[in-house]
């Protein structure tokens, strides 16, 4: 993603566009998965943590706070 494209997505997220946020969250999902893997030492457990709905919603809410 170019800087111009990323700036557009961030502007849309800040404006409250949920689909833009979903795209942004998905873009960083791998990084979150790798972080969890490093902390837990298990790919399966890391995937479970990333997939858990309330955890994901909490992370998304936190990200939305920072992007506004």
Predicted model as a PDB file, atoms N, CA, C, CB and O in Angstrom, pLDDT in the B-factor column:
MODEL        1                                                                  
ATOM      1  N   UNK A   1       0.849  -1.161   0.000  1.00 74.00           N  
ATOM      2  CA  UNK A   1       0.000   0.000   0.000  1.00 74.00           C  
ATOM      3  C   UNK A   1       0.903   1.234   0.000  1.00 74.00           C  
ATOM      4  CB  UNK A   1      -0.970  -0.008   1.221  1.00 74.00           C  
ATOM      5  O   UNK A   1       1.831   1.340   0.801  1.00 74.00           O  
ATOM      6  N   UNK A   2       0.617   2.149  -0.899  1.00 87.00           N  
ATOM      7  CA  UNK A   2       1.423   3.370  -0.956  1.00 87.00           C  
ATOM      8  C   UNK A   2       1.042   4.296   0.188  1.00 87.00           C  
ATOM      9  CB  UNK A   2       1.241   4.088  -2.311  1.00 87.00           C  
ATOM     10  O   UNK A   2       0.017   4.105   0.842  1.00 87.00           O  
ATOM     11  N   UNK A   3       1.870   5.289   0.420  1.00 85.00           N  
ATOM     12  CA  UNK A   3       1.582   6.243   1.490  1.00 85.00           C  
ATOM     13  C   UNK A   3       0.287   7.000   1.210  1.00 85.00           C  
ATOM     14  CB  UNK A   3       2.747   7.230   1.655  1.00 85.00           C  
ATOM     15  O   UNK A   3      -0.483   7.282   2.127  1.00 85.00           O  
ATOM     16  N   UNK A   4       0.053   7.322  -0.044  1.00 90.00           N  
ATOM     17  CA  UNK A   4      -1.174   8.042  -0.406  1.00 90.00           C  
ATOM     18  C   UNK A   4      -2.408   7.176  -0.143  1.00 90.00           C  
ATOM     19  CB  UNK A   4      -1.131   8.471  -1.890  1.00 90.00           C  
ATOM     20  O   UNK A   4      -3.421   7.660   0.362  1.00 90.00           O  
ATOM     21  N   UNK A   5      -2.309   5.893  -0.492  1.00 89.00           N  
ATOM     22  CA  UNK A   5      -3.428   4.975  -0.238  1.00 89.00           C  
ATOM     23  C   UNK A   5      -3.663   4.802   1.254  1.00 89.00           C  
ATOM     24  CB  UNK A   5      -3.164   3.609  -0.888  1.00 89.00           C  
ATOM     25  O   UNK A   5      -4.803   4.786   1.717  1.00 89.00           O  
ATOM     26  N   UNK A   6      -2.573   4.673   1.999  1.00 83.00           N  
ATOM     27  CA  UNK A   6      -2.702   4.516   3.442  1.00 83.00           C  
ATOM     28  C   UNK A   6      -3.310   5.761   4.069  1.00 83.00           C  
ATOM     29  CB  UNK A   6      -1.342   4.217   4.072  1.00 83.00           C  
ATOM     30  O   UNK A   6      -4.134   5.657   4.977  1.00 83.00           O  
ATOM     31  N   UNK A   7      -2.916   6.930   3.598  1.00 87.00           N  
ATOM     32  CA  UNK A   7      -3.484   8.182   4.109  1.00 87.00           C  
ATOM     33  C   UNK A   7      -4.985   8.243   3.841  1.00 87.00           C  
ATOM     34  CB  UNK A   7      -2.782   9.395   3.469  1.00 87.00           C  
ATOM     35  O   UNK A   7      -5.748   8.722   4.680  1.00 87.00           O  
ATOM     36  N   UNK A   8      -5.410   7.755   2.667  1.00 91.00           N  
ATOM     37  CA  UNK A   8      -6.844   7.731   2.346  1.00 91.00           C  
ATOM     38  C   UNK A   8      -7.603   6.806   3.285  1.00 91.00           C  
ATOM     39  CB  UNK A   8      -7.062   7.290   0.894  1.00 91.00           C  
ATOM     40  O   UNK A   8      -8.679   7.145   3.778  1.00 91.00           O  
ATOM     41  N   UNK A   9      -7.029   5.640   3.524  1.00 86.00           N  
ATOM     42  CA  UNK A   9      -7.674   4.666   4.415  1.00 86.00           C  
ATOM     43  C   UNK A   9      -7.761   5.240   5.824  1.00 86.00           C  
ATOM     44  CB  UNK A   9      -6.896   3.318   4.425  1.00 86.00           C  
ATOM     45  O   UNK A   9      -8.809   5.144   6.463  1.00 86.00           O  
ATOM     46  N   UNK A  10      -6.682   5.833   6.315  1.00 84.00           N  
ATOM     47  CA  UNK A  10      -6.688   6.419   7.654  1.00 84.00           C  
ATOM     48  C   UNK A  10      -7.709   7.548   7.760  1.00 84.00           C  
ATOM     49  CB  UNK A  10      -5.295   6.938   8.013  1.00 84.00           C  
ATOM     50  O   UNK A  10      -8.387   7.674   8.779  1.00 84.00           O  
ATOM     51  N   UNK A  11      -7.824   8.360   6.728  1.00 88.00           N  
ATOM     52  CA  UNK A  11      -8.823   9.436   6.740  1.00 88.00           C  
ATOM     53  C   UNK A  11     -10.232   8.850   6.808  1.00 88.00           C  
ATOM     54  CB  UNK A  11      -8.675  10.335   5.486  1.00 88.00           C  
ATOM     55  O   UNK A  11     -11.090   9.367   7.524  1.00 88.00           O  
ATOM     56  N   UNK A  12     -10.466   7.779   6.068  1.00 88.00           N  
ATOM     57  CA  UNK A  12     -11.780   7.127   6.100  1.00 88.00           C  
ATOM     58  C   UNK A  12     -12.057   6.526   7.475  1.00 88.00           C  
ATOM     59  CB  UNK A  12     -11.865   6.035   5.019  1.00 88.00           C  
ATOM     60  O   UNK A  12     -13.176   6.609   7.981  1.00 88.00           O  
ATOM     61  N   UNK A  13     -11.035   5.921   8.075  1.00 82.00           N  
ATOM     62  CA  UNK A  13     -11.194   5.346   9.417  1.00 82.00           C  
ATOM     63  C   UNK A  13     -11.535   6.450  10.411  1.00 82.00           C  
ATOM     64  CB  UNK A  13      -9.904   4.597   9.859  1.00 82.00           C  
ATOM     65  O   UNK A  13     -12.446   6.304  11.226  1.00 82.00           O  
ATOM     66  N   UNK A  14     -10.805   7.543  10.337  1.00 84.00           N  
ATOM     67  CA  UNK A  14     -11.057   8.664  11.254  1.00 84.00           C  
ATOM     68  C   UNK A  14     -12.460   9.235  11.076  1.00 84.00           C  
ATOM     69  CB  UNK A  14     -10.021   9.768  11.038  1.00 84.00           C  
ATOM     70  O   UNK A  14     -13.043   9.773  12.017  1.00 84.00           O  
ATOM     71  N   UNK A  15     -12.998   9.114   9.861  1.00 87.00           N  
ATOM     72  CA  UNK A  15     -14.353   9.606   9.581  1.00 87.00           C  
ATOM     73  C   UNK A  15     -15.414   8.608  10.014  1.00 87.00           C  
ATOM     74  CB  UNK A  15     -14.510   9.909   8.095  1.00 87.00           C  
ATOM     75  O   UNK A  15     -16.611   8.879   9.907  1.00 87.00           O  
ATOM     76  N   UNK A  16     -14.970   7.441  10.510  1.00 83.00           N  
ATOM     77  CA  UNK A  16     -15.922   6.454  11.015  1.00 83.00           C  
ATOM     78  C   UNK A  16     -16.315   5.374  10.024  1.00 83.00           C  
ATOM     79  CB  UNK A  16     -17.137   7.142  11.465  1.00 83.00           C  
ATOM     80  O   UNK A  16     -17.277   4.645  10.266  1.00 83.00           O  
ATOM     81  N   UNK A  17     -15.596   5.250   8.915  1.00 85.00           N  
ATOM     82  CA  UNK A  17     -15.897   4.228   7.901  1.00 85.00           C  
ATOM     83  C   UNK A  17     -15.481   2.853   8.425  1.00 85.00           C  
ATOM     84  CB  UNK A  17     -15.168   4.544   6.552  1.00 85.00           C  
ATOM     85  O   UNK A  17     -14.293   2.547   8.524  1.00 85.00           O  
ATOM     86  N   UNK A  18     -16.471   2.037   8.757  1.00 79.00           N  
ATOM     87  CA  UNK A  18     -16.186   0.720   9.343  1.00 79.00           C  
ATOM     88  C   UNK A  18     -15.525  -0.230   8.356  1.00 79.00           C  
ATOM     89  CB  UNK A  18     -17.462   0.097   9.860  1.00 79.00           C  
ATOM     90  O   UNK A  18     -14.701  -1.051   8.758  1.00 79.00           O  
ATOM     91  N   UNK A  19     -15.866  -0.137   7.079  1.00 84.00           N  
ATOM     92  CA  UNK A  19     -15.232  -1.034   6.102  1.00 84.00           C  
ATOM     93  C   UNK A  19     -13.754  -0.673   5.923  1.00 84.00           C  
ATOM     94  CB  UNK A  19     -15.970  -0.964   4.737  1.00 84.00           C  
ATOM     95  O   UNK A  19     -12.920  -1.556   5.722  1.00 84.00           O  
ATOM     96  N   UNK A  20     -13.434   0.608   5.995  1.00 84.00           N  
ATOM     97  CA  UNK A  20     -12.029   1.024   5.913  1.00 84.00           C  
ATOM     98  C   UNK A  20     -11.283   0.524   7.143  1.00 84.00           C  
ATOM     99  CB  UNK A  20     -11.910   2.574   5.792  1.00 84.00           C  
ATOM    100  O   UNK A  20     -10.137   0.083   7.048  1.00 84.00           O  
ATOM    101  N   UNK A  21     -11.941   0.595   8.300  1.00 77.00           N  
ATOM    102  CA  UNK A  21     -11.308   0.088   9.513  1.00 77.00           C  
ATOM    103  C   UNK A  21     -11.086  -1.414   9.422  1.00 77.00           C  
ATOM    104  CB  UNK A  21     -12.156   0.422  10.742  1.00 77.00           C  
ATOM    105  O   UNK A  21     -10.034  -1.911   9.822  1.00 77.00           O  
ATOM    106  N   UNK A  22     -12.069  -2.139   8.899  1.00 78.00           N  
ATOM    107  CA  UNK A  22     -11.926  -3.592   8.760  1.00 78.00           C  
ATOM    108  C   UNK A  22     -10.727  -3.918   7.870  1.00 78.00           C  
ATOM    109  CB  UNK A  22     -13.221  -4.219   8.174  1.00 78.00           C  
ATOM    110  O   UNK A  22      -9.968  -4.843   8.161  1.00 78.00           O  
ATOM    111  N   UNK A  23     -10.558  -3.169   6.800  1.00 81.00           N  
ATOM    112  CA  UNK A  23      -9.422  -3.389   5.900  1.00 81.00           C  
ATOM    113  C   UNK A  23      -8.104  -3.091   6.616  1.00 81.00           C  
ATOM    114  CB  UNK A  23      -9.555  -2.509   4.636  1.00 81.00           C  
ATOM    115  O   UNK A  23      -7.122  -3.816   6.455  1.00 81.00           O  
ATOM    116  N   UNK A  24      -8.094  -2.022   7.405  1.00 78.00           N  
ATOM    117  CA  UNK A  24      -6.891  -1.665   8.140  1.00 78.00           C  
ATOM    118  C   UNK A  24      -6.569  -2.712   9.208  1.00 78.00           C  
ATOM    119  CB  UNK A  24      -7.053  -0.286   8.781  1.00 78.00           C  
ATOM    120  O   UNK A  24      -5.412  -3.100   9.372  1.00 78.00           O  
ATOM    121  N   UNK A  25      -7.581  -3.160   9.924  1.00 75.00           N  
ATOM    122  CA  UNK A  25      -7.381  -4.173  10.964  1.00 75.00           C  
ATOM    123  C   UNK A  25      -6.864  -5.473  10.342  1.00 75.00           C  
ATOM    124  CB  UNK A  25      -8.701  -4.431  11.738  1.00 75.00           C  
ATOM    125  O   UNK A  25      -5.973  -6.122  10.890  1.00 75.00           O  
ATOM    126  N   UNK A  26      -7.429  -5.841   9.202  1.00 80.00           N  
ATOM    127  CA  UNK A  26      -6.996  -7.068   8.530  1.00 80.00           C  
ATOM    128  C   UNK A  26      -5.545  -6.941   8.078  1.00 80.00           C  
ATOM    129  CB  UNK A  26      -7.907  -7.379   7.323  1.00 80.00           C  
ATOM    130  O   UNK A  26      -4.790  -7.913   8.109  1.00 80.00           O  
ATOM    131  N   UNK A  27      -5.163  -5.747   7.662  1.00 81.00           N  
ATOM    132  CA  UNK A  27      -3.791  -5.511   7.224  1.00 81.00           C  
ATOM    133  C   UNK A  27      -2.798  -5.761   8.357  1.00 81.00           C  
ATOM    134  CB  UNK A  27      -3.640  -4.082   6.700  1.00 81.00           C  
ATOM    135  O   UNK A  27      -1.675  -6.198   8.104  1.00 81.00           O  
ATOM    136  N   UNK A  28      -3.193  -5.493   9.595  1.00 79.00           N  
ATOM    137  CA  UNK A  28      -2.297  -5.654  10.736  1.00 79.00           C  
ATOM    138  C   UNK A  28      -2.526  -6.959  11.496  1.00 79.00           C  
ATOM    139  CB  UNK A  28      -2.461  -4.492  11.676  1.00 79.00           C  
ATOM    140  O   UNK A  28      -1.869  -7.216  12.506  1.00 79.00           O  
ATOM    141  N   UNK A  29      -3.444  -7.770  11.018  1.00 82.00           N  
ATOM    142  CA  UNK A  29      -3.778  -9.026  11.687  1.00 82.00           C  
ATOM    143  C   UNK A  29      -2.558  -9.952  11.782  1.00 82.00           C  
ATOM    144  CB  UNK A  29      -4.919  -9.734  10.944  1.00 82.00           C  
ATOM    145  O   UNK A  29      -2.332 -10.575  12.819  1.00 82.00           O  
ATOM    146  N   UNK A  30      -1.794 -10.038  10.728  1.00 86.00           N  
ATOM    147  CA  UNK A  30      -0.608 -10.909  10.733  1.00 86.00           C  
ATOM    148  C   UNK A  30       0.380 -10.470  11.800  1.00 86.00           C  
ATOM    149  CB  UNK A  30       0.075 -10.907   9.354  1.00 86.00           C  
ATOM    150  O   UNK A  30       0.951 -11.304  12.502  1.00 86.00           O  
ATOM    151  N   UNK A  31       0.581  -9.172  11.923  1.00 85.00           N  
ATOM    152  CA  UNK A  31       1.505  -8.654  12.936  1.00 85.00           C  
ATOM    153  C   UNK A  31       1.014  -9.014  14.336  1.00 85.00           C  
ATOM    154  CB  UNK A  31       1.660  -7.120  12.800  1.00 85.00           C  
ATOM    155  O   UNK A  31       1.811  -9.400  15.191  1.00 85.00           O  
ATOM    156  N   UNK A  32      -0.287  -8.893  14.575  1.00 81.00           N  
ATOM    157  CA  UNK A  32      -0.854  -9.265  15.866  1.00 81.00           C  
ATOM    158  C   UNK A  32      -0.678 -10.759  16.110  1.00 81.00           C  
ATOM    159  CB  UNK A  32      -2.343  -8.883  15.934  1.00 81.00           C  
ATOM    160  O   UNK A  32      -0.340 -11.178  17.217  1.00 81.00           O  
ATOM    161  N   UNK A  33      -0.906 -11.554  15.077  1.00 85.00           N  
ATOM    162  CA  UNK A  33      -0.751 -12.998  15.192  1.00 85.00           C  
ATOM    163  C   UNK A  33       0.695 -13.352  15.549  1.00 85.00           C  
ATOM    164  CB  UNK A  33      -1.170 -13.691  13.880  1.00 85.00           C  
ATOM    165  O   UNK A  33       0.926 -14.190  16.421  1.00 85.00           O  
ATOM    166  N   UNK A  34       1.653 -12.735  14.895  1.00 89.00           N  
ATOM    167  CA  UNK A  34       3.070 -12.997  15.181  1.00 89.00           C  
ATOM    168  C   UNK A  34       3.452 -12.556  16.592  1.00 89.00           C  
ATOM    169  CB  UNK A  34       3.957 -12.283  14.158  1.00 89.00           C  
ATOM    170  O   UNK A  34       4.220 -13.235  17.273  1.00 89.00           O  
ATOM    171  N   UNK A  35       2.915 -11.420  17.025  1.00 87.00           N  
ATOM    172  CA  UNK A  35       3.180 -10.954  18.378  1.00 87.00           C  
ATOM    173  C   UNK A  35       2.671 -11.977  19.401  1.00 87.00           C  
ATOM    174  CB  UNK A  35       2.519  -9.577  18.613  1.00 87.00           C  
ATOM    175  O   UNK A  35       3.377 -12.328  20.346  1.00 87.00           O  
ATOM    176  N   UNK A  36       1.446 -12.443  19.198  1.00 85.00           N  
ATOM    177  CA  UNK A  36       0.876 -13.435  20.112  1.00 85.00           C  
ATOM    178  C   UNK A  36       1.680 -14.731  20.085  1.00 85.00           C  
ATOM    179  CB  UNK A  36      -0.588 -13.717  19.750  1.00 85.00           C  
ATOM    180  O   UNK A  36       1.890 -15.357  21.124  1.00 85.00           O  
ATOM    181  N   UNK A  37       2.128 -15.132  18.899  1.00 91.00           N  
ATOM    182  CA  UNK A  37       2.947 -16.341  18.784  1.00 91.00           C  
ATOM    183  C   UNK A  37       4.240 -16.199  19.595  1.00 91.00           C  
ATOM    184  CB  UNK A  37       3.276 -16.631  17.303  1.00 91.00           C  
ATOM    185  O   UNK A  37       4.636 -17.123  20.306  1.00 91.00           O  
ATOM    186  N   UNK A  38       4.888 -15.043  19.483  1.00 92.00           N  
ATOM    187  CA  UNK A  38       6.132 -14.840  20.238  1.00 92.00           C  
ATOM    188  C   UNK A  38       5.883 -14.903  21.743  1.00 92.00           C  
ATOM    189  CB  UNK A  38       6.766 -13.490  19.869  1.00 92.00           C  
ATOM    190  O   UNK A  38       6.708 -15.427  22.491  1.00 92.00           O  
ATOM    191  N   UNK A  39       4.760 -14.377  22.178  1.00 90.00           N  
ATOM    192  CA  UNK A  39       4.466 -14.378  23.616  1.00 90.00           C  
ATOM    193  C   UNK A  39       4.017 -15.750  24.109  1.00 90.00           C  
ATOM    194  CB  UNK A  39       3.392 -13.345  23.931  1.00 90.00           C  
ATOM    195  O   UNK A  39       4.349 -16.144  25.227  1.00 90.00           O  
ATOM    196  N   UNK A  40       3.263 -16.483  23.282  1.00 90.00           N  
ATOM    197  CA  UNK A  40       2.690 -17.757  23.718  1.00 90.00           C  
ATOM    198  C   UNK A  40       3.524 -18.970  23.322  1.00 90.00           C  
ATOM    199  CB  UNK A  40       1.311 -17.904  23.155  1.00 90.00           C  
ATOM    200  O   UNK A  40       3.455 -20.008  23.980  1.00 90.00           O  
ATOM    201  N   UNK A  41       4.312 -18.850  22.252  1.00 94.00           N  
ATOM    202  CA  UNK A  41       5.140 -19.963  21.803  1.00 94.00           C  
ATOM    203  C   UNK A  41       4.390 -21.038  21.044  1.00 94.00           C  
ATOM    204  CB  UNK A  41       5.804 -20.576  22.963  1.00 94.00           C  
ATOM    205  O   UNK A  41       4.931 -22.118  20.806  1.00 94.00           O  
ATOM    206  N   UNK A  42       3.151 -20.758  20.660  1.00 94.00           N  
ATOM    207  CA  UNK A  42       2.345 -21.745  19.941  1.00 94.00           C  
ATOM    208  C   UNK A  42       1.518 -21.048  18.863  1.00 94.00           C  
ATOM    209  CB  UNK A  42       1.423 -22.522  20.919  1.00 94.00           C  
ATOM    210  O   UNK A  42       0.781 -20.102  19.140  1.00 94.00           O  
ATOM    211  N   UNK A  43       1.654 -21.536  17.626  1.00 92.00           N  
ATOM    212  CA  UNK A  43       0.864 -20.959  16.543  1.00 92.00           C  
ATOM    213  C   UNK A  43      -0.628 -21.157  16.765  1.00 92.00           C  
ATOM    214  CB  UNK A  43       1.272 -21.568  15.213  1.00 92.00           C  
ATOM    215  O   UNK A  43      -1.432 -20.266  16.493  1.00 92.00           O  
ATOM    216  N   UNK A  44      -0.992 -22.343  17.267  1.00 92.00           N  
ATOM    217  CA  UNK A  44      -2.411 -22.636  17.480  1.00 92.00           C  
ATOM    218  C   UNK A  44      -3.007 -21.724  18.550  1.00 92.00           C  
ATOM    219  CB  UNK A  44      -2.598 -24.105  17.878  1.00 92.00           C  
ATOM    220  O   UNK A  44      -4.106 -21.195  18.381  1.00 92.00           O  
ATOM    221  N   UNK A  45      -2.282 -21.545  19.646  1.00 90.00           N  
ATOM    222  CA  UNK A  45      -2.782 -20.671  20.707  1.00 90.00           C  
ATOM    223  C   UNK A  45      -2.844 -19.219  20.233  1.00 90.00           C  
ATOM    224  CB  UNK A  45      -1.893 -20.783  21.957  1.00 90.00           C  
ATOM    225  O   UNK A  45      -3.785 -18.497  20.563  1.00 90.00           O  
ATOM    226  N   UNK A  46      -1.855 -18.797  19.468  1.00 86.00           N  
ATOM    227  CA  UNK A  46      -1.858 -17.432  18.945  1.00 86.00           C  
ATOM    228  C   UNK A  46      -3.069 -17.215  18.048  1.00 86.00           C  
ATOM    229  CB  UNK A  46      -0.557 -17.143  18.171  1.00 86.00           C  
ATOM    230  O   UNK A  46      -3.718 -16.171  18.123  1.00 86.00           O  
ATOM    231  N   UNK A  47      -3.374 -18.181  17.209  1.00 86.00           N  
ATOM    232  CA  UNK A  47      -4.538 -18.073  16.328  1.00 86.00           C  
ATOM    233  C   UNK A  47      -5.821 -18.014  17.145  1.00 86.00           C  
ATOM    234  CB  UNK A  47      -4.587 -19.255  15.345  1.00 86.00           C  
ATOM    235  O   UNK A  47      -6.730 -17.247  16.830  1.00 86.00           O  
ATOM    236  N   UNK A  48      -5.892 -18.826  18.193  1.00 84.00           N  
ATOM    237  CA  UNK A  48      -7.068 -18.794  19.066  1.00 84.00           C  
ATOM    238  C   UNK A  48      -7.257 -17.413  19.681  1.00 84.00           C  
ATOM    239  CB  UNK A  48      -6.942 -19.848  20.173  1.00 84.00           C  
ATOM    240  O   UNK A  48      -8.374 -16.897  19.724  1.00 84.00           O  
ATOM    241  N   UNK A  49      -6.172 -16.815  20.156  1.00 78.00           N  
ATOM    242  CA  UNK A  49      -6.264 -15.495  20.783  1.00 78.00           C  
ATOM    243  C   UNK A  49      -6.735 -14.453  19.770  1.00 78.00           C  
ATOM    244  CB  UNK A  49      -4.902 -15.083  21.380  1.00 78.00           C  
ATOM    245  O   UNK A  49      -7.594 -13.626  20.075  1.00 78.00           O  
ATOM    246  N   UNK A  50      -6.170 -14.499  18.568  1.00 77.00           N  
ATOM    247  CA  UNK A  50      -6.529 -13.513  17.547  1.00 77.00           C  
ATOM    248  C   UNK A  50      -7.980 -13.694  17.102  1.00 77.00           C  
ATOM    249  CB  UNK A  50      -5.585 -13.626  16.336  1.00 77.00           C  
ATOM    250  O   UNK A  50      -8.643 -12.721  16.743  1.00 77.00           O  
ATOM    251  N   UNK A  51      -8.476 -14.929  17.123  1.00 77.00           N  
ATOM    252  CA  UNK A  51      -9.826 -15.209  16.650  1.00 77.00           C  
ATOM    253  C   UNK A  51     -10.915 -14.951  17.691  1.00 77.00           C  
ATOM    254  CB  UNK A  51      -9.904 -16.627  16.199  1.00 77.00           C  
ATOM    255  O   UNK A  51     -12.088 -14.845  17.332  1.00 77.00           O  
ATOM    256  N   UNK A  52     -10.560 -14.848  18.949  1.00 63.00           N  
ATOM    257  CA  UNK A  52     -11.565 -14.683  20.001  1.00 63.00           C  
ATOM    258  C   UNK A  52     -12.272 -13.344  19.809  1.00 63.00           C  
ATOM    259  CB  UNK A  52     -10.914 -14.768  21.420  1.00 63.00           C  
ATOM    260  O   UNK A  52     -11.637 -12.289  19.791  1.00 63.00           O  
ATOM    261  N   UNK A  53     -13.582 -13.402  19.666  1.00 53.00           N  
ATOM    262  CA  UNK A  53     -14.388 -12.213  19.382  1.00 53.00           C  
ATOM    263  C   UNK A  53     -14.187 -11.059  20.343  1.00 53.00           C  
ATOM    264  CB  UNK A  53     -15.812 -12.580  19.381  1.00 53.00           C  
ATOM    265  O   UNK A  53     -13.832  -9.966  19.900  1.00 53.00           O  
ATOM    266  N   UNK A  54     -14.399 -11.248  21.653  1.00 50.00           N  
ATOM    267  CA  UNK A  54     -14.255 -10.114  22.574  1.00 50.00           C  
ATOM    268  C   UNK A  54     -12.857  -9.504  22.553  1.00 50.00           C  
ATOM    269  CB  UNK A  54     -14.589 -10.552  23.981  1.00 50.00           C  
ATOM    270  O   UNK A  54     -12.704  -8.288  22.665  1.00 50.00           O  
ATOM    271  N   UNK A  55     -11.838 -10.352  22.411  1.00 53.00           N  
ATOM    272  CA  UNK A  55     -10.471  -9.835  22.347  1.00 53.00           C  
ATOM    273  C   UNK A  55     -10.299  -8.985  21.098  1.00 53.00           C  
ATOM    274  CB  UNK A  55      -9.443 -10.990  22.360  1.00 53.00           C  
ATOM    275  O   UNK A  55      -9.765  -7.878  21.160  1.00 53.00           O  
ATOM    276  N   UNK A  56     -10.753  -9.508  19.964  1.00 57.00           N  
ATOM    277  CA  UNK A  56     -10.638  -8.786  18.701  1.00 57.00           C  
ATOM    278  C   UNK A  56     -11.402  -7.472  18.770  1.00 57.00           C  
ATOM    279  CB  UNK A  56     -11.157  -9.645  17.538  1.00 57.00           C  
ATOM    280  O   UNK A  56     -10.913  -6.442  18.307  1.00 57.00           O  
ATOM    281  N   UNK A  57     -12.603  -7.505  19.348  1.00 60.00           N  
ATOM    282  CA  UNK A  57     -13.389  -6.279  19.470  1.00 60.00           C  
ATOM    283  C   UNK A  57     -12.686  -5.268  20.367  1.00 60.00           C  
ATOM    284  CB  UNK A  57     -14.785  -6.590  20.020  1.00 60.00           C  
ATOM    285  O   UNK A  57     -12.734  -4.067  20.100  1.00 60.00           O  
ATOM    286  N   UNK A  58     -12.046  -5.729  21.408  1.00 56.00           N  
ATOM    287  CA  UNK A  58     -11.317  -4.830  22.306  1.00 56.00           C  
ATOM    288  C   UNK A  58     -10.143  -4.198  21.575  1.00 56.00           C  
ATOM    289  CB  UNK A  58     -10.825  -5.586  23.558  1.00 56.00           C  
ATOM    290  O   UNK A  58      -9.902  -2.997  21.694  1.00 56.00           O  
ATOM    291  N   UNK A  59      -9.422  -5.000  20.827  1.00 61.00           N  
ATOM    292  CA  UNK A  59      -8.299  -4.471  20.044  1.00 61.00           C  
ATOM    293  C   UNK A  59      -8.813  -3.466  19.031  1.00 61.00           C  
ATOM    294  CB  UNK A  59      -7.530  -5.610  19.332  1.00 61.00           C  
ATOM    295  O   UNK A  59      -8.229  -2.395  18.868  1.00 61.00           O  
ATOM    296  N   UNK A  60      -9.903  -3.801  18.346  1.00 60.00           N  
ATOM    297  CA  UNK A  60     -10.458  -2.886  17.352  1.00 60.00           C  
ATOM    298  C   UNK A  60     -10.914  -1.586  17.992  1.00 60.00           C  
ATOM    299  CB  UNK A  60     -11.622  -3.539  16.619  1.00 60.00           C  
ATOM    300  O   UNK A  60     -10.697  -0.513  17.430  1.00 60.00           O  
ATOM    301  N   UNK A  61     -11.537  -1.665  19.154  1.00 61.00           N  
ATOM    302  CA  UNK A  61     -11.979  -0.456  19.844  1.00 61.00           C  
ATOM    303  C   UNK A  61     -10.779   0.409  20.213  1.00 61.00           C  
ATOM    304  CB  UNK A  61     -12.791  -0.814  21.104  1.00 61.00           C  
ATOM    305  O   UNK A  61     -10.820   1.632  20.080  1.00 61.00           O  
ATOM    306  N   UNK A  62      -9.713  -0.235  20.676  1.00 61.00           N  
ATOM    307  CA  UNK A  62      -8.501   0.499  21.004  1.00 61.00           C  
ATOM    308  C   UNK A  62      -7.884   1.160  19.792  1.00 61.00           C  
ATOM    309  CB  UNK A  62      -7.501  -0.416  21.642  1.00 61.00           C  
ATOM    310  O   UNK A  62      -7.425   2.301  19.862  1.00 61.00           O  
ATOM    311  N   UNK A  63      -7.871   0.442  18.672  1.00 60.00           N  
ATOM    312  CA  UNK A  63      -7.336   1.015  17.444  1.00 60.00           C  
ATOM    313  C   UNK A  63      -8.182   2.188  16.972  1.00 60.00           C  
ATOM    314  CB  UNK A  63      -7.256  -0.047  16.353  1.00 60.00           C  
ATOM    315  O   UNK A  63      -7.648   3.209  16.537  1.00 60.00           O  
ATOM    316  N   UNK A  64      -9.512   2.043  17.057  1.00 56.00           N  
ATOM    317  CA  UNK A  64     -10.393   3.128  16.637  1.00 56.00           C  
ATOM    318  C   UNK A  64     -10.123   4.370  17.482  1.00 56.00           C  
ATOM    319  CB  UNK A  64     -11.876   2.705  16.750  1.00 56.00           C  
ATOM    320  O   UNK A  64     -10.169   5.487  16.968  1.00 56.00           O  
ATOM    321  N   UNK A  65      -9.841   4.185  18.779  1.00 55.00           N  
ATOM    322  CA  UNK A  65      -9.525   5.318  19.645  1.00 55.00           C  
ATOM    323  C   UNK A  65      -8.297   6.055  19.112  1.00 55.00           C  
ATOM    324  CB  UNK A  65      -9.286   4.845  21.099  1.00 55.00           C  
ATOM    325  O   UNK A  65      -8.294   7.284  19.045  1.00 55.00           O  
ATOM    326  N   UNK A  66      -7.267   5.322  18.739  1.00 54.00           N  
ATOM    327  CA  UNK A  66      -6.026   5.943  18.291  1.00 54.00           C  
ATOM    328  C   UNK A  66      -6.143   6.597  16.930  1.00 54.00           C  
ATOM    329  CB  UNK A  66      -4.936   4.926  18.257  1.00 54.00           C  
ATOM    330  O   UNK A  66      -5.430   7.558  16.640  1.00 54.00           O  
ATOM    331  N   UNK A  67      -7.046   6.082  16.078  1.00 53.00           N  
ATOM    332  CA  UNK A  67      -7.166   6.631  14.727  1.00 53.00           C  
ATOM    333  C   UNK A  67      -8.075   7.854  14.672  1.00 53.00           C  
ATOM    334  CB  UNK A  67      -7.687   5.570  13.785  1.00 53.00           C  
ATOM    335  O   UNK A  67      -8.123   8.535  13.648  1.00 53.00           O  
ATOM    336  N   UNK A  68      -8.784   8.139  15.733  1.00 52.00           N  
ATOM    337  CA  UNK A  68      -9.687   9.313  15.707  1.00 52.00           C  
ATOM    338  C   UNK A  68      -8.981  10.566  16.108  1.00 52.00           C  
ATOM    339  CB  UNK A  68     -10.875   9.102  16.617  1.00 52.00           C  
ATOM    340  O   UNK A  68      -9.591  11.635  16.139  1.00 52.00           O  
TER     341      UNK A  68                                                      
ENDMDL                                                                          
END                                                                             
